[in-house]
């Protein structure tokens, strides 16, 4: 599966890239995948899987999934 790391989330990619490739053998909760890739769940605000806005805690992903993660944006 592919995970897009929007905003500052690419900081958690080993090479600081925007896309992270993850191999899955079976459908897995997205929260478990993110924990294994060391992406803090508290940093993720919006989650889009295969073009659909989803709830991080209730989403299962598979090898064919394309996930896009975005942090909250703040400014002042």
CHARMM internal coordinates of N, CA and C (Angstrom, degrees):
IC EDIT
DIST 1 N 1 CA 1.4391
DIST 1 CA 1 C 1.5160
ANGL 1 N 1 CA 1 C 108.95
DIST 1 C 2 N 1.3214
ANGL 1 CA 1 C 2 N 114.11
DIHE 1 N 1 CA 1 C 2 N 160.92
DIST 2 N 2 CA 1.4703
ANGL 1 C 2 N 2 CA 120.26
DIHE 1 CA 1 C 2 N 2 CA 179.27
DIST 2 CA 2 C 1.5132
ANGL 2 N 2 CA 2 C 109.04
DIHE 1 C 2 N 2 CA 2 C -116.59
DIST 2 C 3 N 1.3279
ANGL 2 CA 2 C 3 N 115.41
DIHE 2 N 2 CA 2 C 3 N 138.57
DIST 3 N 3 CA 1.4631
ANGL 2 C 3 N 3 CA 121.54
DIHE 2 CA 2 C 3 N 3 CA 177.19
DIST 3 CA 3 C 1.5164
ANGL 3 N 3 CA 3 C 108.01
DIHE 2 C 3 N 3 CA 3 C -123.80
DIST 3 C 4 N 1.3388
ANGL 3 CA 3 C 4 N 116.02
DIHE 3 N 3 CA 3 C 4 N 122.99
DIST 4 N 4 CA 1.4643
ANGL 3 C 4 N 4 CA 122.01
DIHE 3 CA 3 C 4 N 4 CA 174.53
DIST 4 CA 4 C 1.5206
ANGL 4 N 4 CA 4 C 107.92
DIHE 3 C 4 N 4 CA 4 C -89.86
DIST 4 C 5 N 1.3189
ANGL 4 CA 4 C 5 N 116.83
DIHE 4 N 4 CA 4 C 5 N 129.40
DIST 5 N 5 CA 1.4564
ANGL 4 C 5 N 5 CA 122.48
DIHE 4 CA 4 C 5 N 5 CA -178.77
DIST 5 CA 5 C 1.5237
ANGL 5 N 5 CA 5 C 109.16
DIHE 4 C 5 N 5 CA 5 C -106.49
DIST 5 C 6 N 1.3283
ANGL 5 CA 5 C 6 N 115.69
DIHE 5 N 5 CA 5 C 6 N 95.02
DIST 6 N 6 CA 1.4579
ANGL 5 C 6 N 6 CA 121.12
DIHE 5 CA 5 C 6 N 6 CA -177.96
DIST 6 CA 6 C 1.5198
ANGL 6 N 6 CA 6 C 112.57
DIHE 5 C 6 N 6 CA 6 C -77.46
DIST 6 C 7 N 1.3310
ANGL 6 CA 6 C 7 N 115.52
DIHE 6 N 6 CA 6 C 7 N 160.18
DIST 7 N 7 CA 1.4620
ANGL 6 C 7 N 7 CA 120.76
DIHE 6 CA 6 C 7 N 7 CA 177.73
DIST 7 CA 7 C 1.5180
ANGL 7 N 7 CA 7 C 111.88
DIHE 6 C 7 N 7 CA 7 C 58.51
DIST 7 C 8 N 1.3201
ANGL 7 CA 7 C 8 N 115.85
DIHE 7 N 7 CA 7 C 8 N -136.13
DIST 8 N 8 CA 1.4659
ANGL 7 C 8 N 8 CA 120.94
DIHE 7 CA 7 C 8 N 8 CA -178.80
DIST 8 CA 8 C 1.5302
ANGL 8 N 8 CA 8 C 113.51
DIHE 7 C 8 N 8 CA 8 C -82.13
DIST 8 C 9 N 1.3436
ANGL 8 CA 8 C 9 N 118.04
DIHE 8 N 8 CA 8 C 9 N -0.36
DIST 9 N 9 CA 1.4637
ANGL 8 C 9 N 9 CA 120.18
DIHE 8 CA 8 C 9 N 9 CA -176.85
DIST 9 CA 9 C 1.5265
ANGL 9 N 9 CA 9 C 112.96
DIHE 8 C 9 N 9 CA 9 C -64.18
DIST 9 C 10 N 1.3402
ANGL 9 CA 9 C 10 N 117.73
DIHE 9 N 9 CA 9 C 10 N -19.89
DIST 10 N 10 CA 1.4621
ANGL 9 C 10 N 10 CA 119.03
DIHE 9 CA 9 C 10 N 10 CA 177.50
DIST 10 CA 10 C 1.5314
ANGL 10 N 10 CA 10 C 111.31
DIHE 9 C 10 N 10 CA 10 C -65.78
DIST 10 C 11 N 1.3251
ANGL 10 CA 10 C 11 N 117.92
DIHE 10 N 10 CA 10 C 11 N -12.53
DIST 11 N 11 CA 1.4638
ANGL 10 C 11 N 11 CA 121.73
DIHE 10 CA 10 C 11 N 11 CA 173.97
DIST 11 CA 11 C 1.5271
ANGL 11 N 11 CA 11 C 111.06
DIHE 10 C 11 N 11 CA 11 C -57.37
DIST 11 C 12 N 1.3419
ANGL 11 CA 11 C 12 N 117.22
DIHE 11 N 11 CA 11 C 12 N -29.82
DIST 12 N 12 CA 1.4625
ANGL 11 C 12 N 12 CA 122.15
DIHE 11 CA 11 C 12 N 12 CA -176.78
DIST 12 CA 12 C 1.5326
ANGL 12 N 12 CA 12 C 113.25
DIHE 11 C 12 N 12 CA 12 C -86.59
DIST 12 C 13 N 1.3166
ANGL 12 CA 12 C 13 N 118.04
DIHE 12 N 12 CA 12 C 13 N -2.49
DIST 13 N 13 CA 1.4717
ANGL 12 C 13 N 13 CA 122.37
DIHE 12 CA 12 C 13 N 13 CA 175.57
DIST 13 CA 13 C 1.5301
ANGL 13 N 13 CA 13 C 107.58
DIHE 12 C 13 N 13 CA 13 C -82.78
DIST 13 C 14 N 1.3236
ANGL 13 CA 13 C 14 N 118.41
DIHE 13 N 13 CA 13 C 14 N 136.62
DIST 14 N 14 CA 1.4743
ANGL 13 C 14 N 14 CA 119.69
DIHE 13 CA 13 C 14 N 14 CA -178.81
DIST 14 CA 14 C 1.5255
ANGL 14 N 14 CA 14 C 113.98
DIHE 13 C 14 N 14 CA 14 C -53.94
DIST 14 C 15 N 1.3322
ANGL 14 CA 14 C 15 N 118.69
DIHE 14 N 14 CA 14 C 15 N -35.21
DIST 15 N 15 CA 1.4662
ANGL 14 C 15 N 15 CA 121.77
DIHE 14 CA 14 C 15 N 15 CA 178.62
DIST 15 CA 15 C 1.5284
ANGL 15 N 15 CA 15 C 112.27
DIHE 14 C 15 N 15 CA 15 C -105.11
DIST 15 C 16 N 1.3157
ANGL 15 CA 15 C 16 N 117.05
DIHE 15 N 15 CA 15 C 16 N 12.24
DIST 16 N 16 CA 1.4838
ANGL 15 C 16 N 16 CA 123.06
DIHE 15 CA 15 C 16 N 16 CA 179.81
DIST 16 CA 16 C 1.5228
ANGL 16 N 16 CA 16 C 112.39
DIHE 15 C 16 N 16 CA 16 C 60.51
DIST 16 C 17 N 1.3240
ANGL 16 CA 16 C 17 N 117.42
DIHE 16 N 16 CA 16 C 17 N 30.10
DIST 17 N 17 CA 1.4545
ANGL 16 C 17 N 17 CA 124.00
DIHE 16 CA 16 C 17 N 17 CA -179.82
DIST 17 CA 17 C 1.5254
ANGL 17 N 17 CA 17 C 109.38
DIHE 16 C 17 N 17 CA 17 C -85.29
DIST 17 C 18 N 1.3232
ANGL 17 CA 17 C 18 N 117.00
DIHE 17 N 17 CA 17 C 18 N 162.07
DIST 18 N 18 CA 1.4719
ANGL 17 C 18 N 18 CA 121.69
DIHE 17 CA 17 C 18 N 18 CA 178.49
DIST 18 CA 18 C 1.5255
ANGL 18 N 18 CA 18 C 112.58
DIHE 17 C 18 N 18 CA 18 C -82.08
DIST 18 C 19 N 1.3269
ANGL 18 CA 18 C 19 N 119.16
DIHE 18 N 18 CA 18 C 19 N -22.53
DIST 19 N 19 CA 1.4637
ANGL 18 C 19 N 19 CA 122.70
DIHE 18 CA 18 C 19 N 19 CA -179.15
DIST 19 CA 19 C 1.5240
ANGL 19 N 19 CA 19 C 109.62
DIHE 18 C 19 N 19 CA 19 C -115.41
DIST 19 C 20 N 1.3238
ANGL 19 CA 19 C 20 N 114.87
DIHE 19 N 19 CA 19 C 20 N 136.82
DIST 20 N 20 CA 1.4539
ANGL 19 C 20 N 20 CA 122.40
DIHE 19 CA 19 C 20 N 20 CA 178.06
DIST 20 CA 20 C 1.5221
ANGL 20 N 20 CA 20 C 108.32
DIHE 19 C 20 N 20 CA 20 C -123.12
DIST 20 C 21 N 1.3129
ANGL 20 CA 20 C 21 N 116.61
DIHE 20 N 20 CA 20 C 21 N 128.22
DIST 21 N 21 CA 1.4646
ANGL 20 C 21 N 21 CA 122.06
DIHE 20 CA 20 C 21 N 21 CA 178.01
DIST 21 CA 21 C 1.5250
ANGL 21 N 21 CA 21 C 108.50
DIHE 20 C 21 N 21 CA 21 C -97.16
DIST 21 C 22 N 1.3459
ANGL 21 CA 21 C 22 N 116.39
DIHE 21 N 21 CA 21 C 22 N 130.74
DIST 22 N 22 CA 1.4625
ANGL 21 C 22 N 22 CA 122.06
DIHE 21 CA 21 C 22 N 22 CA 179.87
DIST 22 CA 22 C 1.5232
ANGL 22 N 22 CA 22 C 108.04
DIHE 21 C 22 N 22 CA 22 C -130.09
DIST 22 C 23 N 1.3109
ANGL 22 CA 22 C 23 N 116.58
DIHE 22 N 22 CA 22 C 23 N 131.11
DIST 23 N 23 CA 1.4621
ANGL 22 C 23 N 23 CA 121.26
DIHE 22 CA 22 C 23 N 23 CA 178.08
DIST 23 CA 23 C 1.5255
ANGL 23 N 23 CA 23 C 109.27
DIHE 22 C 23 N 23 CA 23 C -92.84
DIST 23 C 24 N 1.3209
ANGL 23 CA 23 C 24 N 115.73
DIHE 23 N 23 CA 23 C 24 N 126.49
DIST 24 N 24 CA 1.4664
ANGL 23 C 24 N 24 CA 121.53
DIHE 23 CA 23 C 24 N 24 CA 178.26
DIST 24 CA 24 C 1.5198
ANGL 24 N 24 CA 24 C 109.48
DIHE 23 C 24 N 24 CA 24 C -119.20
DIST 24 C 25 N 1.3044
ANGL 24 CA 24 C 25 N 116.80
DIHE 24 N 24 CA 24 C 25 N 137.21
DIST 25 N 25 CA 1.4605
ANGL 24 C 25 N 25 CA 121.36
DIHE 24 CA 24 C 25 N 25 CA 178.48
DIST 25 CA 25 C 1.5273
ANGL 25 N 25 CA 25 C 112.02
DIHE 24 C 25 N 25 CA 25 C -91.75
DIST 25 C 26 N 1.3462
ANGL 25 CA 25 C 26 N 116.39
DIHE 25 N 25 CA 25 C 26 N -21.78
DIST 26 N 26 CA 1.4656
ANGL 25 C 26 N 26 CA 121.17
DIHE 25 CA 25 C 26 N 26 CA -178.75
DIST 26 CA 26 C 1.5180
ANGL 26 N 26 CA 26 C 108.10
DIHE 25 C 26 N 26 CA 26 C -154.87
DIST 26 C 27 N 1.3447
ANGL 26 CA 26 C 27 N 118.26
DIHE 26 N 26 CA 26 C 27 N 163.89
DIST 27 N 27 CA 1.4650
ANGL 26 C 27 N 27 CA 119.92
DIHE 26 CA 26 C 27 N 27 CA 175.97
DIST 27 CA 27 C 1.5312
ANGL 27 N 27 CA 27 C 110.21
DIHE 26 C 27 N 27 CA 27 C -55.61
DIST 27 C 28 N 1.3269
ANGL 27 CA 27 C 28 N 114.34
DIHE 27 N 27 CA 27 C 28 N 136.15
DIST 28 N 28 CA 1.4610
ANGL 27 C 28 N 28 CA 121.64
DIHE 27 CA 27 C 28 N 28 CA -173.12
DIST 28 CA 28 C 1.5198
ANGL 28 N 28 CA 28 C 108.91
DIHE 27 C 28 N 28 CA 28 C -139.38
DIST 28 C 29 N 1.3484
ANGL 28 CA 28 C 29 N 118.32
DIHE 28 N 28 CA 28 C 29 N 144.56
DIST 29 N 29 CA 1.4669
ANGL 28 C 29 N 29 CA 119.69
DIHE 28 CA 28 C 29 N 29 CA 173.98
DIST 29 CA 29 C 1.5335
ANGL 29 N 29 CA 29 C 109.71
DIHE 28 C 29 N 29 CA 29 C -60.30
DIST 29 C 30 N 1.3210
ANGL 29 CA 29 C 30 N 115.95
DIHE 29 N 29 CA 29 C 30 N 135.98
DIST 30 N 30 CA 1.4581
ANGL 29 C 30 N 30 CA 120.33
DIHE 29 CA 29 C 30 N 30 CA -179.50
DIST 30 CA 30 C 1.5212
ANGL 30 N 30 CA 30 C 110.87
DIHE 29 C 30 N 30 CA 30 C -59.33
DIST 30 C 31 N 1.3115
ANGL 30 CA 30 C 31 N 118.24
DIHE 30 N 30 CA 30 C 31 N -37.27
DIST 31 N 31 CA 1.4660
ANGL 30 C 31 N 31 CA 120.70
DIHE 30 CA 30 C 31 N 31 CA -179.87
DIST 31 CA 31 C 1.5321
ANGL 31 N 31 CA 31 C 110.93
DIHE 30 C 31 N 31 CA 31 C -60.44
DIST 31 C 32 N 1.3295
ANGL 31 CA 31 C 32 N 117.64
DIHE 31 N 31 CA 31 C 32 N -36.32
DIST 32 N 32 CA 1.4694
ANGL 31 C 32 N 32 CA 121.70
DIHE 31 CA 31 C 32 N 32 CA 177.70
DIST 32 CA 32 C 1.5263
ANGL 32 N 32 CA 32 C 109.75
DIHE 31 C 32 N 32 CA 32 C -67.45
DIST 32 C 33 N 1.3276
ANGL 32 CA 32 C 33 N 117.00
DIHE 32 N 32 CA 32 C 33 N -43.64
DIST 33 N 33 CA 1.4698
ANGL 32 C 33 N 33 CA 120.87
DIHE 32 CA 32 C 33 N 33 CA 178.59
DIST 33 CA 33 C 1.5221
ANGL 33 N 33 CA 33 C 109.85
DIHE 32 C 33 N 33 CA 33 C -58.93
DIST 33 C 34 N 1.3290
ANGL 33 CA 33 C 34 N 117.32
DIHE 33 N 33 CA 33 C 34 N -46.22
DIST 34 N 34 CA 1.4582
ANGL 33 C 34 N 34 CA 120.57
DIHE 33 CA 33 C 34 N 34 CA -178.03
DIST 34 CA 34 C 1.5198
ANGL 34 N 34 CA 34 C 111.04
DIHE 33 C 34 N 34 CA 34 C -66.04
DIST 34 C 35 N 1.3200
ANGL 34 CA 34 C 35 N 118.22
DIHE 34 N 34 CA 34 C 35 N -38.46
DIST 35 N 35 CA 1.4598
ANGL 34 C 35 N 35 CA 120.17
DIHE 34 CA 34 C 35 N 35 CA 176.67
DIST 35 CA 35 C 1.5238
ANGL 35 N 35 CA 35 C 111.25
DIHE 34 C 35 N 35 CA 35 C -61.43
DIST 35 C 36 N 1.3252
ANGL 35 CA 35 C 36 N 117.31
DIHE 35 N 35 CA 35 C 36 N -39.31
DIST 36 N 36 CA 1.4662
ANGL 35 C 36 N 36 CA 121.05
DIHE 35 CA 35 C 36 N 36 CA 179.64
DIST 36 CA 36 C 1.5262
ANGL 36 N 36 CA 36 C 112.53
DIHE 35 C 36 N 36 CA 36 C -71.58
DIST 36 C 37 N 1.3216
ANGL 36 CA 36 C 37 N 117.33
DIHE 36 N 36 CA 36 C 37 N -21.98
DIST 37 N 37 CA 1.4607
ANGL 36 C 37 N 37 CA 120.75
DIHE 36 CA 36 C 37 N 37 CA 179.23
DIST 37 CA 37 C 1.5325
ANGL 37 N 37 CA 37 C 111.72
DIHE 36 C 37 N 37 CA 37 C -98.38
DIST 37 C 38 N 1.3352
ANGL 37 CA 37 C 38 N 116.27
DIHE 37 N 37 CA 37 C 38 N 6.31
DIST 38 N 38 CA 1.4756
ANGL 37 C 38 N 38 CA 122.75
DIHE 37 CA 37 C 38 N 38 CA 177.60
DIST 38 CA 38 C 1.5212
ANGL 38 N 38 CA 38 C 113.74
DIHE 37 C 38 N 38 CA 38 C 63.20
DIST 38 C 39 N 1.3322
ANGL 38 CA 38 C 39 N 117.12
DIHE 38 N 38 CA 38 C 39 N 29.29
DIST 39 N 39 CA 1.4636
ANGL 38 C 39 N 39 CA 121.02
DIHE 38 CA 38 C 39 N 39 CA 173.04
DIST 39 CA 39 C 1.5248
ANGL 39 N 39 CA 39 C 107.10
DIHE 38 C 39 N 39 CA 39 C -93.55
DIST 39 C 40 N 1.3348
ANGL 39 CA 39 C 40 N 118.05
DIHE 39 N 39 CA 39 C 40 N 116.00
DIST 40 N 40 CA 1.4614
ANGL 39 C 40 N 40 CA 120.32
DIHE 39 CA 39 C 40 N 40 CA -177.00
DIST 40 CA 40 C 1.5281
ANGL 40 N 40 CA 40 C 111.70
DIHE 39 C 40 N 40 CA 40 C -65.25
DIST 40 C 41 N 1.3264
ANGL 40 CA 40 C 41 N 116.43
DIHE 40 N 40 CA 40 C 41 N 125.19
DIST 41 N 41 CA 1.4600
ANGL 40 C 41 N 41 CA 120.76
DIHE 40 CA 40 C 41 N 41 CA -178.89
DIST 41 CA 41 C 1.5249
ANGL 41 N 41 CA 41 C 111.48
DIHE 40 C 41 N 41 CA 41 C -60.44
DIST 41 C 42 N 1.3171
ANGL 41 CA 41 C 42 N 117.70
DIHE 41 N 41 CA 41 C 42 N -32.69
DIST 42 N 42 CA 1.4580
ANGL 41 C 42 N 42 CA 121.74
DIHE 41 CA 41 C 42 N 42 CA 179.43
DIST 42 CA 42 C 1.5150
ANGL 42 N 42 CA 42 C 114.05
DIHE 41 C 42 N 42 CA 42 C -66.67
DIST 42 C 43 N 1.3205
ANGL 42 CA 42 C 43 N 117.38
DIHE 42 N 42 CA 42 C 43 N -17.68
DIST 43 N 43 CA 1.4642
ANGL 42 C 43 N 43 CA 122.29
DIHE 42 CA 42 C 43 N 43 CA 178.61
DIST 43 CA 43 C 1.5265
ANGL 43 N 43 CA 43 C 112.26
DIHE 42 C 43 N 43 CA 43 C -85.83
DIST 43 C 44 N 1.3303
ANGL 43 CA 43 C 44 N 117.23
DIHE 43 N 43 CA 43 C 44 N -14.39
DIST 44 N 44 CA 1.4703
ANGL 43 C 44 N 44 CA 121.60
DIHE 43 CA 43 C 44 N 44 CA -175.49
DIST 44 CA 44 C 1.5225
ANGL 44 N 44 CA 44 C 109.23
DIHE 43 C 44 N 44 CA 44 C -94.25
DIST 44 C 45 N 1.3411
ANGL 44 CA 44 C 45 N 115.80
DIHE 44 N 44 CA 44 C 45 N 124.74
DIST 45 N 45 CA 1.4592
ANGL 44 C 45 N 45 CA 121.12
DIHE 44 CA 44 C 45 N 45 CA -178.45
DIST 45 CA 45 C 1.5283
ANGL 45 N 45 CA 45 C 111.75
DIHE 44 C 45 N 45 CA 45 C -107.36
DIST 45 C 46 N 1.3222
ANGL 45 CA 45 C 46 N 117.41
DIHE 45 N 45 CA 45 C 46 N -44.85
DIST 46 N 46 CA 1.4686
ANGL 45 C 46 N 46 CA 122.52
DIHE 45 CA 45 C 46 N 46 CA 179.47
DIST 46 CA 46 C 1.5236
ANGL 46 N 46 CA 46 C 109.57
DIHE 45 C 46 N 46 CA 46 C -120.87
DIST 46 C 47 N 1.3442
ANGL 46 CA 46 C 47 N 115.05
DIHE 46 N 46 CA 46 C 47 N 139.14
DIST 47 N 47 CA 1.4571
ANGL 46 C 47 N 47 CA 121.37
DIHE 46 CA 46 C 47 N 47 CA 178.95
DIST 47 CA 47 C 1.5252
ANGL 47 N 47 CA 47 C 108.70
DIHE 46 C 47 N 47 CA 47 C -129.77
DIST 47 C 48 N 1.3237
ANGL 47 CA 47 C 48 N 116.21
DIHE 47 N 47 CA 47 C 48 N 127.96
DIST 48 N 48 CA 1.4559
ANGL 47 C 48 N 48 CA 122.40
DIHE 47 CA 47 C 48 N 48 CA 176.98
DIST 48 CA 48 C 1.5291
ANGL 48 N 48 CA 48 C 107.26
DIHE 47 C 48 N 48 CA 48 C -122.96
DIST 48 C 49 N 1.3275
ANGL 48 CA 48 C 49 N 116.21
DIHE 48 N 48 CA 48 C 49 N 124.21
DIST 49 N 49 CA 1.4592
ANGL 48 C 49 N 49 CA 120.96
DIHE 48 CA 48 C 49 N 49 CA 177.99
DIST 49 CA 49 C 1.5156
ANGL 49 N 49 CA 49 C 108.31
DIHE 48 C 49 N 49 CA 49 C -118.93
DIST 49 C 50 N 1.3176
ANGL 49 CA 49 C 50 N 115.90
DIHE 49 N 49 CA 49 C 50 N 121.26
DIST 50 N 50 CA 1.4688
ANGL 49 C 50 N 50 CA 122.69
DIHE 49 CA 49 C 50 N 50 CA -179.00
DIST 50 CA 50 C 1.5255
ANGL 50 N 50 CA 50 C 111.70
DIHE 49 C 50 N 50 CA 50 C 50.50
DIST 50 C 51 N 1.3378
ANGL 50 CA 50 C 51 N 115.71
DIHE 50 N 50 CA 50 C 51 N 42.40
DIST 51 N 51 CA 1.4564
ANGL 50 C 51 N 51 CA 121.88
DIHE 50 CA 50 C 51 N 51 CA 175.62
DIST 51 CA 51 C 1.5168
ANGL 51 N 51 CA 51 C 115.51
DIHE 50 C 51 N 51 CA 51 C 82.91
DIST 51 C 52 N 1.3266
ANGL 51 CA 51 C 52 N 118.39
DIHE 51 N 51 CA 51 C 52 N 5.46
DIST 52 N 52 CA 1.4699
ANGL 51 C 52 N 52 CA 121.69
DIHE 51 CA 51 C 52 N 52 CA -177.54
DIST 52 CA 52 C 1.5274
ANGL 52 N 52 CA 52 C 110.28
DIHE 51 C 52 N 52 CA 52 C -120.86
DIST 52 C 53 N 1.3395
ANGL 52 CA 52 C 53 N 116.24
DIHE 52 N 52 CA 52 C 53 N 130.08
DIST 53 N 53 CA 1.4579
ANGL 52 C 53 N 53 CA 121.87
DIHE 52 CA 52 C 53 N 53 CA 176.53
DIST 53 CA 53 C 1.5245
ANGL 53 N 53 CA 53 C 108.95
DIHE 52 C 53 N 53 CA 53 C -66.41
DIST 53 C 54 N 1.3406
ANGL 53 CA 53 C 54 N 117.47
DIHE 53 N 53 CA 53 C 54 N 127.79
DIST 54 N 54 CA 1.4572
ANGL 53 C 54 N 54 CA 121.51
DIHE 53 CA 53 C 54 N 54 CA -174.78
DIST 54 CA 54 C 1.5283
ANGL 54 N 54 CA 54 C 110.45
DIHE 53 C 54 N 54 CA 54 C -132.96
DIST 54 C 55 N 1.3342
ANGL 54 CA 54 C 55 N 115.31
DIHE 54 N 54 CA 54 C 55 N 168.36
DIST 55 N 55 CA 1.4519
ANGL 54 C 55 N 55 CA 123.16
DIHE 54 CA 54 C 55 N 55 CA 174.79
DIST 55 CA 55 C 1.5265
ANGL 55 N 55 CA 55 C 108.29
DIHE 54 C 55 N 55 CA 55 C -91.52
DIST 55 C 56 N 1.3094
ANGL 55 CA 55 C 56 N 116.78
DIHE 55 N 55 CA 55 C 56 N 123.74
DIST 56 N 56 CA 1.4640
ANGL 55 C 56 N 56 CA 121.99
DIHE 55 CA 55 C 56 N 56 CA -176.94
DIST 56 CA 56 C 1.5229
ANGL 56 N 56 CA 56 C 112.26
DIHE 55 C 56 N 56 CA 56 C -55.31
DIST 56 C 57 N 1.3156
ANGL 56 CA 56 C 57 N 117.50
DIHE 56 N 56 CA 56 C 57 N -42.47
DIST 57 N 57 CA 1.4636
ANGL 56 C 57 N 57 CA 121.34
DIHE 56 CA 56 C 57 N 57 CA -174.66
DIST 57 CA 57 C 1.5217
ANGL 57 N 57 CA 57 C 114.07
DIHE 56 C 57 N 57 CA 57 C -73.91
DIST 57 C 58 N 1.3311
ANGL 57 CA 57 C 58 N 117.92
DIHE 57 N 57 CA 57 C 58 N -14.97
DIST 58 N 58 CA 1.4635
ANGL 57 C 58 N 58 CA 120.57
DIHE 57 CA 57 C 58 N 58 CA -174.86
DIST 58 CA 58 C 1.5264
ANGL 58 N 58 CA 58 C 113.50
DIHE 57 C 58 N 58 CA 58 C -115.49
DIST 58 C 59 N 1.3236
ANGL 58 CA 58 C 59 N 117.35
DIHE 58 N 58 CA 58 C 59 N 9.20
DIST 59 N 59 CA 1.4613
ANGL 58 C 59 N 59 CA 120.46
DIHE 58 CA 58 C 59 N 59 CA -170.98
DIST 59 CA 59 C 1.5259
ANGL 59 N 59 CA 59 C 112.63
DIHE 58 C 59 N 59 CA 59 C -103.03
DIST 59 C 60 N 1.3177
ANGL 59 CA 59 C 60 N 114.58
DIHE 59 N 59 CA 59 C 60 N 131.75
DIST 60 N 60 CA 1.4641
ANGL 59 C 60 N 60 CA 122.18
DIHE 59 CA 59 C 60 N 60 CA 172.23
DIST 60 CA 60 C 1.5262
ANGL 60 N 60 CA 60 C 107.25
DIHE 59 C 60 N 60 CA 60 C -102.31
DIST 60 C 61 N 1.3230
ANGL 60 CA 60 C 61 N 116.12
DIHE 60 N 60 CA 60 C 61 N 141.87
DIST 61 N 61 CA 1.4622
ANGL 60 C 61 N 61 CA 121.27
DIHE 60 CA 60 C 61 N 61 CA 177.65
DIST 61 CA 61 C 1.5243
ANGL 61 N 61 CA 61 C 109.32
DIHE 60 C 61 N 61 CA 61 C -125.77
DIST 61 C 62 N 1.3359
ANGL 61 CA 61 C 62 N 115.28
DIHE 61 N 61 CA 61 C 62 N 160.10
DIST 62 N 62 CA 1.4606
ANGL 61 C 62 N 62 CA 121.11
DIHE 61 CA 61 C 62 N 62 CA 179.23
DIST 62 CA 62 C 1.5228
ANGL 62 N 62 CA 62 C 108.65
DIHE 61 C 62 N 62 CA 62 C -133.83
DIST 62 C 63 N 1.3104
ANGL 62 CA 62 C 63 N 115.95
DIHE 62 N 62 CA 62 C 63 N 179.46
DIST 63 N 63 CA 1.4626
ANGL 62 C 63 N 63 CA 122.09
DIHE 62 CA 62 C 63 N 63 CA -177.86
DIST 63 CA 63 C 1.5366
ANGL 63 N 63 CA 63 C 112.10
DIHE 62 C 63 N 63 CA 63 C -56.85
DIST 63 C 64 N 1.3358
ANGL 63 CA 63 C 64 N 117.96
DIHE 63 N 63 CA 63 C 64 N -29.76
DIST 64 N 64 CA 1.4603
ANGL 63 C 64 N 64 CA 121.89
DIHE 63 CA 63 C 64 N 64 CA -177.97
DIST 64 CA 64 C 1.5256
ANGL 64 N 64 CA 64 C 113.69
DIHE 63 C 64 N 64 CA 64 C -86.23
DIST 64 C 65 N 1.3087
ANGL 64 CA 64 C 65 N 119.00
DIHE 64 N 64 CA 64 C 65 N -4.30
DIST 65 N 65 CA 1.4671
ANGL 64 C 65 N 65 CA 122.60
DIHE 64 CA 64 C 65 N 65 CA -174.51
DIST 65 CA 65 C 1.5206
ANGL 65 N 65 CA 65 C 112.09
DIHE 64 C 65 N 65 CA 65 C -72.66
DIST 65 C 66 N 1.3441
ANGL 65 CA 65 C 66 N 113.99
DIHE 65 N 65 CA 65 C 66 N 144.58
DIST 66 N 66 CA 1.4582
ANGL 65 C 66 N 66 CA 121.05
DIHE 65 CA 65 C 66 N 66 CA 168.66
DIST 66 CA 66 C 1.5160
ANGL 66 N 66 CA 66 C 106.72
DIHE 65 C 66 N 66 CA 66 C -117.47
DIST 66 C 67 N 1.3120
ANGL 66 CA 66 C 67 N 116.09
DIHE 66 N 66 CA 66 C 67 N 117.70
DIST 67 N 67 CA 1.4561
ANGL 66 C 67 N 67 CA 123.13
DIHE 66 CA 66 C 67 N 67 CA -175.28
DIST 67 CA 67 C 1.5185
ANGL 67 N 67 CA 67 C 108.55
DIHE 66 C 67 N 67 CA 67 C -111.58
DIST 67 C 68 N 1.3264
ANGL 67 CA 67 C 68 N 115.84
DIHE 67 N 67 CA 67 C 68 N 136.71
DIST 68 N 68 CA 1.4639
ANGL 67 C 68 N 68 CA 121.04
DIHE 67 CA 67 C 68 N 68 CA 174.55
DIST 68 CA 68 C 1.5201
ANGL 68 N 68 CA 68 C 107.30
DIHE 67 C 68 N 68 CA 68 C -122.67
DIST 68 C 69 N 1.3359
ANGL 68 CA 68 C 69 N 115.15
DIHE 68 N 68 CA 68 C 69 N 125.80
DIST 69 N 69 CA 1.4631
ANGL 68 C 69 N 69 CA 121.91
DIHE 68 CA 68 C 69 N 69 CA -178.45
DIST 69 CA 69 C 1.5236
ANGL 69 N 69 CA 69 C 109.54
DIHE 68 C 69 N 69 CA 69 C -113.99
DIST 69 C 70 N 1.3303
ANGL 69 CA 69 C 70 N 115.87
DIHE 69 N 69 CA 69 C 70 N 139.06
DIST 70 N 70 CA 1.4462
ANGL 69 C 70 N 70 CA 121.14
DIHE 69 CA 69 C 70 N 70 CA 179.55
DIST 70 CA 70 C 1.5237
ANGL 70 N 70 CA 70 C 109.97
DIHE 69 C 70 N 70 CA 70 C -135.47
DIST 70 C 71 N 1.3312
ANGL 70 CA 70 C 71 N 117.59
DIHE 70 N 70 CA 70 C 71 N 136.84
DIST 71 N 71 CA 1.4600
ANGL 70 C 71 N 71 CA 120.79
DIHE 70 CA 70 C 71 N 71 CA 176.08
DIST 71 CA 71 C 1.5220
ANGL 71 N 71 CA 71 C 109.98
DIHE 70 C 71 N 71 CA 71 C -82.32
DIST 71 C 72 N 1.3344
ANGL 71 CA 71 C 72 N 115.60
DIHE 71 N 71 CA 71 C 72 N 167.37
DIST 72 N 72 CA 1.4637
ANGL 71 C 72 N 72 CA 119.86
DIHE 71 CA 71 C 72 N 72 CA 171.22
DIST 72 CA 72 C 1.5344
ANGL 72 N 72 CA 72 C 107.22
DIHE 71 C 72 N 72 CA 72 C -67.79
DIST 72 C 73 N 1.3115
ANGL 72 CA 72 C 73 N 116.31
DIHE 72 N 72 CA 72 C 73 N 146.28
DIST 73 N 73 CA 1.4462
ANGL 72 C 73 N 73 CA 121.22
DIHE 72 CA 72 C 73 N 73 CA 179.88
DIST 73 CA 73 C 1.5167
ANGL 73 N 73 CA 73 C 108.25
DIHE 72 C 73 N 73 CA 73 C -108.98
DIST 73 C 74 N 1.2973
ANGL 73 CA 73 C 74 N 116.48
DIHE 73 N 73 CA 73 C 74 N 130.15
DIST 74 N 74 CA 1.4651
ANGL 73 C 74 N 74 CA 120.27
DIHE 73 CA 73 C 74 N 74 CA 178.84
DIST 74 CA 74 C 1.5180
ANGL 74 N 74 CA 74 C 109.46
DIHE 73 C 74 N 74 CA 74 C -128.41
DIST 74 C 75 N 1.2654
ANGL 74 CA 74 C 75 N 115.15
DIHE 74 N 74 CA 74 C 75 N 162.74
DIST 75 N 75 CA 1.4491
ANGL 74 C 75 N 75 CA 119.59
DIHE 74 CA 74 C 75 N 75 CA 178.89
DIST 75 CA 75 C 1.5177
ANGL 75 N 75 CA 75 C 109.77
DIHE 74 C 75 N 75 CA 75 C -169.21
DIST 75 C 76 N 1.2680
ANGL 75 CA 75 C 76 N 115.25
DIHE 75 N 75 CA 75 C 76 N 178.01
DIST 76 N 76 CA 1.4374
ANGL 75 C 76 N 76 CA 115.68
DIHE 75 CA 75 C 76 N 76 CA -177.69
DIST 76 CA 76 C 1.4342
ANGL 76 N 76 CA 76 C 113.23
DIHE 75 C 76 N 76 CA 76 C -164.65
END
COOR INIT
IC SEED 1 N 1 CA 1 C
IC BUILD
